[in-house]
């Protein structure tokens, strides 16, 4: 799988990557190669956004041949979407069965 950096200036072959991690106050995502060299593939405005971008990357590693790191707006929309889903509650009354036939 190939990952295109957020700003589009680099393409990284994940077959050559040893580790992917958060750096620089948890607002950047960097990859490190087996030879010790590293490459920054994205920077976001908050730790929450960076963690979401990392989650989006990990969810797509096995399913895509090329993955472009998400923009700030894509990450924020995903956070909002997940928050809405987790905060929704089904409201209504439980149907009571009084044993009537």
Phi, psi and omega in degrees: 000145177248142176242126176267130181299160182304317181271000174080008183270356176212151175236128185244132175273114183293344176296337182262004185265135176268321183207147173239128182211166176275139180223177175048071180059032178060029177245001179233149174247126180237151173243146178236135180274167181298334180276003177096345178289153180231166180210129177277127182251349178192150173227135180234171187274350180207164177296320180301315179294319180295317178296321178294318178298320178295320178296317179298320177297311183296328178289341183252356184302316184273349189252347184231151177274326178228130180231127176265129178303137185290151176286169177303317182294319178298320179294315181297320178295322178293319178298313179299316180299315180291324178294320178297316181297318182284338181268349180287139176231142177277125181251145179156167181270144176284135179282126180263134177253116184264019177077017179279145179253000000 
